[in-house]
Amino acid sequence: MQQSGLFGLTEHLERLSRHGDPLEVLEARVDFEFFRPWLVDGLGYGDGAKGGRPPFDPVSMFNALILQAQHDLSDARTEFMIRDRLSWMRFLGFIRESAVTAASAADGRQLRRLVSPENTGSEVWADTACRSQRNERWLADRMLTSRIHRRKPAGRPMPRNVARANAKKSAIRAAVEHVFAHQKTRFGLLIRTIGLARAEAKPTLANLAYKFDRLVFHERRRSMG
């Protein structure tokens, strides 16, 4: 039996969608980002000045609590179900796509490789390297909303409204940047190989190791009460 994608994950998720994943319907109907300000305020997150492990995304944790309440599960059982059920993992979010290129390749050209039909959101968040007229047209043709950072005009100060918009986007993108920071500081990710096939192995394993680190962190926090 042949499997498509990494361990056949893409094919499994497509079948879940075809059979009617109720969590996809829930995510499409409810704007969970609406709750973010209250969650952040209630959790009392610091500004990160003291360092330490970045906090998990509050909306993802809120969604996990919703699943727990819907199924009347204990903390331990909730964690097991999240790891065991693909529909729950998709609802809560994890690393889904990655692309490996030579150092000379432009980051912005990888956007089309990473934005796929399996992504359940209609908004695309990325840094300024991905902003181009070509990418903006490609997203618009697919009914996707661009939330890509805007560049500072050459030789001119950044307009105040653009700076404010970029700051709001950064608050969302920070959750993804935490993944990169964790991988760079813990795993190094300095790749010295000949050929992209070998180079691709290290970030793929780093993605898996990151998920394992998150699991260990949750286990330790649960055991400490």
N, C-alpha and C positions, 0 to 999 in steps of 0.2 A: 504494500500500500504506500503510495507516494503522498507526502505532505507538502502543502504549499506554505511559503512563508517560514518564519522562525517557529519550528515545532508545530506547524499547522495552526497557529493561533488565529491568524486572519480568517482562515476558512471556518473555524469554529464560531467566531464572532459573527460572521456573515450568516451562518445558519441560525444562530440565535435571533438575529434581526428578522430573518424571513419567517420564523415561527412566531414572532411577536413577543419581543422582550418587554415586559411591563415597565421595567426600570427606564428603558429608552423613552417610553411614553411619559413617564413621570418627569424625567429630565427635560423633555420638550415642553411640558405644560407649566412647570414651576421654575421661576427665576431664582435659583438658590443664591445667586450673588446678591440678591436683595437683602439677605440676612447678614452679609459680611460685616458691615459697620457695627452691628450689635454684638456679633460674636467677638470681634477684635476688642471692642470696648469692655465686654464682660470678662474676657480672658486676661486683660491687662498686660498685653505683650510689651516688652521693653523695646528700646530703640536699637538694640544689638551692640551698643557701645562696649559692654562688658564681655563680648565674645560669647563663646559657647555654641552648642549645637543650635542651628536655626529651627524655629518651631515648625510643626507640621501645619499645613494649610487648614485654617479653621473651618472653611466650608466643607472640605473633604471629611474632616472629623465629625462635623455636624451631620453629614449624609450617612456616615457610619452609625451614628446614634439613632438616626431615623430607621435604618435597617434593623438595628437591634430592637427598637421599640415595636416595629411591625411584626417581628417574629418572636417576641418575648424570649430573648436569648440572654444568657450570661455573658460577661466580658470574654471569657475564654472561648465560649462557643461562637461568639460573634467573630473573633479573630480567626477561628478555624474556617468558618463559612466564607469569610472574605478571601482567604487563601485558596479555598476549594472551588468556589463558583466563579466562572468567567464573567457572568452577567454582573455580579457584585463588583469584581475588579474593574470592569469597564465603567460602571456607574461611579465608583470612587476615584478613578484615574490612577495610572502608573505610567512608566515609560512605554510608549507604543511603537515609535519609529526611530530609527537612527540611520545616519548615512556617513560613510567614511570616504574621504577624498584626499588627494595629494595636497600638500600645503599651499601649492600655487593656485588651487582652485578657489574661485570666489564663493564666499558663504552664501551670498544672495541667490546664486544659481541652484542651490539645493532646496529651495522652498518647495518646488513642485514634487520633489522626492519625498518630502516629509509630511505634506498635507495630503491626506488620503481620505477616501470615502468612509473608512472606519472611524475617523474622528467624529465624535457626536456633536461637537459644538460648531456653530456657524461663524465664530470670530477667530481671526488668526492674529496671534501676538508674536512679535519678533523685533529684533533691534534694527538699527538704521541700515545695516549691511543688506537687509532684505528689501528695502524700499527702492523700487524702480518703477517706471511706467509700465514696463513689461509685466512685472509681478502684479501690479495693481490691476491691470487689465485681465490677467489670468484669474485672479480672485473674483473680480466682478462678474466675469463670464460664468462662474460656478456658483453665483449667488452667495459668496462668502464675504463677510465684513472685515475689512483690513483694520487692524489695531496696531499696525507697524509704526515704530518710532519715526519721527521726522528729523531730518538732518538740520543742523545749524547752517543758515545761509552763509556762503563764503564771503568773508570780509565784512560781515554785518552781525550785530547782536541777535540773539535768538528772540523772536517775537514773544511777548509775555503769554499770549494765549496758547502758542505752541508749546512753550515751556511747561505750562500748567497741564496741558494734555499729555505731554510726555511723562510728567510726574505721576499722573493717574495710571498710565499704562505700566510704569515701573512697579507700582504697588502690586499689580497682577503678575507681572513677569518675574517678580522676586522669587516666587515659589519654584519656578524652573531654574533660575540662576542658583538657588541653593543646591540643587542636584549637581550642577557643574562644579560648584565650589567644593562640595563634598568629595567628588571624584578626583578633582585635581589635588586636593590636600592629602587625601587618604591613599589614593591609588597611583598618583603621579601622572599617569597617562602621557608620558613622554615616549613616543613610539618610534623605534628604530628598526625598520624592517625593509626588505626588498619585495615590492609587490603589494597591491592593495588587499589581496585576499588574506595575507598574513596580518596586515595592519588592522583589518576589520575585526579580527578575533579579540584583540585587547579591549576596545571600547564595548564590544558585545558582552564580554565577561564582566567588565566594570559595571555595566547596567544591571546585570544579575546580582553582582556583589552589593550594589547599592540597595537593592531590594532586600537582600539578606540582612544588611546592616539595619534597615528600618525595622525588620522583624525582630532582631535581637533587642533593639532599643525599646520596642513595645513590650517584649517579654520581660525585660528588666524593670520597666516602669510598673508593669502589672504586679510583679512579684514584690515590689517595694510598697505597694498599696497606693 
